[in-house]
């Protein structure tokens, strides 16, 4: 199943007669023309790094004078290398980075008694993995403070992007079909439209004006790493640490290790990020 769908993606690329970079640029241009606002959802990982730089290039090409809005959700249990990289990005002249440190809802595969955990939860400040970054935004209007009512990041869109301010907003996300069957399905799901990489996002608090934009959905991990090398992009040096640990490039993730799937990489923090 996975190989068949990947073959379908590769056939589309071949038919287009263009490389991954050209197609990603065209998709962003399409999103720019179709939607009122573009925002980069930036984790600090390799995929969102590609999206960030392509979006900056798009703004320059179209002579956009407004700063590129970038949203980073700091999930607390991340390497210091990620924090340092996000800080460098925040200092880029043409970027307006919003550094969110909210107690959003996450799956916790480490405990049957506590199936969820909340980064930067004020009631657990003594247990925080890192000090709160100086750039942190810790409050969001209408975000529920009661623990049982807290929501996950994907469900925040209606609070973050009200239509009266953003219009129809495209969230540029570094989602790649190459990474998992779940992502394959979310990207393709039987779609044949030319703009299938622009997907309505109506979950949670969204009110119909939010769209997911996947410009690099058909990139291979080699594409993701070739671009920074070729164009001299900055990147998260946590990946250098993972290289030294012997983790294969396609298995490297910059994310908290507590979910059911990420738990397999929990040992990486002890060995590579002991602080």
C-alpha positions, 0 to 999 in steps of 0.5 A: 500500500505505502509503496504503491502510493509513493510510486503514484507520487513519483509518477506525478513528479515525473509527469510534471517534468519538474524537480521537487524544489520547482514544484514546492515553489509553484505550490507556495505561489498558488497558495499565495494567490488563493489565500489572504494570509500565509503563516509558517508553522515552525517546529525547528525541525528539518521539514519546517526549516525548508518551508520557512526558507521557501516562504521567505523566498516567496515573499522576496519574489512577490515583493511582500513588504510585510514580515513573514508571520511564523508560529513556534509552539515550544513543547518544553521537552526539546533539546537546547539546540532547538531553542537556540535555533528558533532564537536565531530564526526569530532574529531574522529581519523579515520574520515576525516569530510568535514563540508560544509556551502554552500548556497544550494537550499532548499524548503521554505514552509513559503512564497509564494513570496520566494519559496526557501531559502539558508543556509549561503547565503552571501547576508543574513549574518545579518539573519543567525540563527547561527554563521558560524562554525570554521570548515566551508568550504564555497567554492566549485569549480564550485558551482554557486554563482548567486542566481538563479543558485544555486542547491540542495544538491543531485545535487552536486555530480558531483562537490563533487566526480569527477571520476578521484579522487573517481572512482565509489563512494558509498554514504552511506545514512541513508534512511529508508523505515519506514519513508515515502512512498516516501522513500519506493518507492525510495528504492524498486521501483520494484527491486528484485536484491540482491544489490538493496540497491545500486542505481545509482545516476545520478541527477544534476551534477553527471556523472555516477560514483555516487551510493546511498548506503542504508545499513539500509533501512529496520531498524525500529526506534527501531533498530536505537535507540537500536544500540547506547544503545547496542554499546555505540555510541555517539549521537545527544542530540537534541533528548533528548530535543525532548523527553522532548517535548513529541515528539514520537521517530518515529516523531523526526527529526533533520532538518530545519523546513521551508519545507512544511512537516517539517513546522509542527515541527516549534513550536519545535524550539521555545519550545526546541531550543529558542537560 
